[in-house]
Amino acid sequence: MREIPVLVGPTASGKTEIAVKLAEEMGAVVVNADSRKLYRHLDVGTAKPPVEYRYLYRLLDILKPCEEFSAHAWARLAEREIDEVLREGRPVFLEGASVLYLRALFFGFFPQPDIPEEIRERAKALAESGEGYRILTERDPETAEKVHPHDLYRISRALEILLATGKPISWWRKQKETPKYRGVFVYVDVPREVLYRRIEERARRMFLEEGLIEETRKVLEMYPCFREWGKKVIAYRQAIEYLEGKYDLETAIRKKAKADKVLSRRQRRFMRSLKPLIVVSREEAYERMKELLAGFPGSPV
């Protein structure tokens, strides 16, 4: 089974800078594995690579804001992109922090049933009320044992499938397809105090220098649905609520940084489940990835 290098790490750990440098030097293609960078127009708030480097990437800007998308659908597209790059005789690697997406691609994904919007909303309401976890313990105890009672996203997702199909997500997972590629995960480990400082500095840059507020205004004009959907995305939630007058700019910056710190802790925990996991510093990550890519056809000697 072909091994594909994957550059992972918590938000603000510096993955994108490393990926761009690698792709330029190695003639490699980067497949985006960040769920929010799939969306057009969401540039500043998702910390996409600079425009002049986006030609190095695949699976950036493929969706419209408010469009729903699944890990299964991404895994299908990512597998297709990897196939194509390998046929071209070029090195390829993934970069991103969406663990669910990576697990779908490298650990096997199952066919995703269509979920009507009304069932999606019902599942979300049940999860938020606490009733959803009780339903899971009764009708899908196998999943309930693996999900924290406060993990509303995963509870809601499991309920969606249960309510839409009558079969628990644990059953669907057993129908998963065999993965075509094996991931080798290089984890960029940044000391917590350094990471938190980077998160705070980035939040301030996004709001004060990079135009997050103006970008949010434009997206709201183009897609009225973004007023609610955008609140599911860190940075845009704070920008929208600032525009709604719920708090001042300094508070928006502070709330954005706080949300990213919480996200980084969750990402650290989930990424530890990826195997094989090579844990390196930011300084070591480039060289380690370069070693892994050197074995690909088309890599510079």
C-alpha positions in Angstrom: 0.0 0.0 0.0 1.4 3.4 -1.0 2.4 5.6 1.9 1.3 9.3 1.7 3.0 11.9 4.0 0.6 14.1 5.9 1.5 17.3 7.7 -0.7 17.8 10.7 -0.7 20.0 13.8 -3.0 22.3 15.8 -4.3 25.5 14.4 -1.6 28.3 14.1 1.3 25.7 14.4 2.8 26.9 11.1 1.8 24.0 8.8 0.9 26.1 5.8 4.3 27.9 5.7 6.1 24.5 5.9 3.8 23.0 3.2 4.4 25.9 0.8 8.2 25.7 1.2 8.1 21.9 0.7 5.9 22.1 -2.4 8.1 24.7 -4.1 11.4 22.9 -3.4 10.2 19.4 -4.0 7.9 20.1 -7.0 5.1 18.5 -4.9 1.4 18.9 -4.9 -0.4 19.6 -1.6 -3.9 18.2 -1.1 -5.8 20.4 1.4 -7.1 18.5 4.4 -8.7 21.4 6.2 -12.5 21.4 6.0 -12.9 25.2 6.1 -10.4 25.9 3.4 -12.6 24.1 0.9 -14.9 27.1 0.8 -14.5 30.0 -1.6 -14.2 33.6 -0.3 -13.3 32.4 3.2 -9.6 33.3 2.9 -8.5 35.4 5.8 -10.5 33.6 8.5 -9.4 30.2 7.5 -5.7 31.3 7.1 -5.5 30.0 3.5 -2.0 30.1 1.8 -1.4 33.4 0.0 -3.0 33.7 -3.4 0.3 33.4 -5.3 0.9 30.0 -3.7 -2.5 28.4 -4.1 -1.5 26.8 -7.4 0.5 24.4 -5.3 -2.7 23.0 -3.7 -5.6 20.8 -4.7 -9.1 21.0 -3.0 -9.0 24.7 -2.1 -12.0 26.8 -3.0 -14.2 24.0 -4.3 -17.4 24.8 -2.3 -19.8 27.8 -1.9 -20.3 29.1 1.6 -23.3 27.4 3.4 -22.8 24.3 1.3 -22.8 21.1 3.4 -20.0 18.6 2.8 -18.9 15.3 4.5 -15.7 13.6 5.4 -16.7 10.8 3.0 -17.2 13.2 0.1 -13.8 14.8 0.8 -12.1 11.4 1.0 -13.4 10.5 -2.4 -12.1 13.7 -3.9 -8.7 13.4 -2.1 -8.2 9.9 -3.3 -8.9 11.0 -6.8 -6.4 13.9 -6.6 -3.7 11.6 -5.1 -4.3 9.1 -8.0 -3.9 11.9 -10.6 -0.7 13.4 -9.1 0.9 10.0 -8.8 0.0 9.3 -12.5 1.7 12.5 -13.4 4.9 11.2 -11.6 5.0 13.9 -9.0 5.3 13.8 -5.2 2.2 14.5 -3.2 1.4 15.1 0.4 -1.6 16.3 2.5 -1.7 19.3 4.9 -4.5 20.1 7.3 -6.0 19.6 10.7 -9.4 17.9 10.0 -8.9 14.6 11.7 -12.3 13.2 10.7 -11.4 13.8 7.1 -8.0 12.1 7.4 -9.5 9.1 9.2 -12.1 8.8 6.4 -9.3 8.6 3.8 -6.7 6.5 5.5 -8.7 4.3 7.9 -11.6 3.5 5.7 -14.8 5.4 5.0 -18.4 4.2 4.8 -21.1 5.2 2.3 -22.8 8.4 3.5 -26.6 8.3 3.5 -28.4 11.5 2.4 -29.7 13.4 5.5 -32.7 15.6 5.0 -32.3 19.1 6.5 -35.2 18.7 8.8 -33.6 15.5 10.3 -30.3 17.3 10.6 -32.0 20.1 12.6 -33.9 17.7 14.8 -30.7 15.7 15.6 -28.9 19.0 16.5 -31.8 20.0 18.8 -31.8 16.6 20.5 -28.0 16.7 21.0 -28.2 20.2 22.5 -31.0 19.2 24.9 -29.1 16.2 26.3 -31.9 13.9 25.1 -29.7 12.9 22.1 -27.1 11.1 24.2 -29.8 9.2 26.0 -31.2 8.0 22.7 -27.7 6.9 21.6 -27.1 4.9 24.8 -30.4 3.0 24.2 -30.2 2.5 20.4 -26.5 2.6 19.6 -24.6 1.8 22.8 -21.4 0.9 20.8 -21.2 4.5 19.6 -22.3 6.0 23.0 -19.4 4.4 24.7 -16.9 6.1 22.4 -18.5 9.6 22.5 -18.3 12.1 25.3 -21.7 13.2 26.6 -20.8 16.8 25.8 -19.5 16.2 22.3 -22.5 17.7 20.6 -21.1 17.5 17.1 -20.5 13.7 17.2 -23.8 13.0 19.0 -25.7 15.1 16.4 -23.9 13.3 13.6 -24.7 9.8 15.0 -28.3 10.8 15.5 -28.7 12.1 12.0 -27.8 8.8 10.5 -29.9 6.9 13.0 -33.0 9.0 12.4 -32.5 9.1 8.6 -31.8 5.4 8.0 -33.0 3.5 11.1 -29.6 2.0 11.4 -26.9 3.2 13.9 -23.7 4.8 12.7 -21.8 1.8 14.3 -23.5 -0.4 11.7 -22.7 1.9 8.8 -19.0 2.1 9.9 -18.8 -1.7 9.5 -19.6 -1.2 5.9 -16.6 0.9 5.3 -14.5 0.6 2.2 -10.8 -0.5 2.4 -8.5 2.5 2.2 -6.3 2.7 -0.9 -3.4 4.6 0.7 -1.7 4.6 4.1 -1.0 7.9 5.8 2.3 8.7 7.6 1.5 11.6 9.9 4.1 14.2 10.7 2.8 16.2 13.7 4.1 19.7 14.2 4.4 20.0 18.0 4.6 23.5 19.4 4.9 24.3 23.1 1.6 25.4 24.5 2.8 28.9 25.5 4.3 29.5 22.1 1.2 28.2 20.3 -1.1 30.4 22.4 1.0 33.4 21.6 0.9 32.6 17.9 -2.9 32.2 18.2 -3.3 35.6 19.9 -1.1 37.3 17.3 -2.9 35.8 14.4 -6.3 36.8 15.7 -5.1 40.4 16.0 -3.6 40.3 12.5 -6.8 38.9 11.0 -9.0 41.6 12.4 -6.7 44.6 12.3 -4.4 44.0 9.3 -5.7 41.3 7.0 -9.3 42.5 6.5 -11.4 39.8 8.2 -14.3 42.3 8.9 -14.4 43.4 5.2 -14.2 39.9 4.0 -17.1 38.9 6.2 -19.2 41.8 5.0 -18.7 40.8 1.4 -19.6 37.1 2.0 -22.7 38.2 3.9 -23.7 40.3 0.9 -23.2 37.4 -1.5 -24.7 34.7 0.7 -27.3 35.9 3.2 -27.3 32.3 4.6 -23.8 33.0 5.9 -25.3 35.1 8.8 -26.2 31.8 10.5 -24.0 29.2 8.8 -20.9 31.4 9.2 -21.3 31.3 13.0 -20.2 27.6 12.8 -16.7 28.8 11.7 -14.2 30.3 14.1 -13.2 33.9 13.1 -16.4 34.4 11.1 -18.6 33.9 14.1 -16.7 36.6 16.0 -16.7 38.9 12.9 -20.4 38.5 12.3 -21.3 39.1 16.0 -19.0 42.2 15.9 -20.9 43.4 12.9 -24.2 42.7 14.7 -23.0 45.0 17.5 -22.8 42.3 20.1 -19.4 43.4 21.3 -16.5 45.7 20.3 -13.5 44.8 18.2 -11.1 44.0 21.1 -13.7 41.6 22.5 -14.1 40.0 19.1 -10.3 39.5 18.8 -10.2 38.0 22.3 -13.1 35.7 21.7 -11.5 34.5 18.4 -8.2 33.7 20.2 -10.0 31.9 23.0 -12.0 29.8 20.6 -8.8 28.8 18.7 -7.1 27.8 22.0 -10.0 25.5 22.8 -9.9 24.1 19.2 -6.1 23.5 19.5 -6.6 21.4 22.6 -9.2 19.3 20.9 -7.0 18.9 17.8 -4.0 17.8 19.9 -6.2 15.1 21.5 -7.7 13.8 18.3 -4.4 13.9 16.3 -2.8 11.6 18.8 -5.1 8.9 17.5 -3.5 9.0 14.0 -0.9 6.3 13.5 1.9 6.1 12.6 2.5 9.5 14.2 5.9 11.2 14.0 6.0 14.0 16.5 8.5 16.8 15.6 9.2 20.4 16.3 8.4 23.1 13.8 12.1 23.3 12.9 12.3 19.5 12.4 9.0 19.1 10.4 10.4 20.4 7.1 13.3 18.0 7.0 11.2 15.1 8.1 8.6 15.7 5.4 11.4 16.2 2.9 12.8 12.8 3.7 9.4 11.2 3.2 8.8 12.9 -0.1 12.3 12.0 -1.4 11.0 8.5 -2.2 8.4 9.7 -4.7 9.0 9.7 -8.5 9.8 13.1 -9.7 11.3 14.3 -6.4 14.6 16.2 -6.8 17.6 14.1 -5.8 
